[in-house]
Amino acid sequence: MAVRYVVRATFQIPGRGPVVSGLLLEGDVRNGDTLMVEDTETRVRVLSVDLHTRQTPEGLMVGLRLDPEDASMATAGSTLVSPPEG
């Protein structure tokens, strides 16, 4: 299933690096996945996934630790999706 993840906030965790927090609306994200900022060609690599136990009516709250080189591309309000296949 294709991923659809809406970034709500971005921050740095000392000693770990950049993290985005948001809602996973569709699909599953795993460590090492590459996602794309919707409507762009920009790709971001997920280093690790932190599943929160909080389910909201919109989706599951999830934190993603991103590759530091990619992190500035994922900003609050952006949507991360699965890259097109092929």
C-alpha angles and dihedrals in degrees: 000000000000118000123241115179126169116208112224101172142001127208145152124250110206110245093010107058138221120000133182122203122202151112125304101213099172139009133004129288121208136187109279096022119142116221131184129227102244117258092013137080090236115125128197127194120223111220096183141353125225110195113204118208092230114110115191128191088256099048147295119314107237135174119211124196106212135203104269091232091058102036098092090061093064108070133170108286096025122121122224117207140174112277115249115271122241 
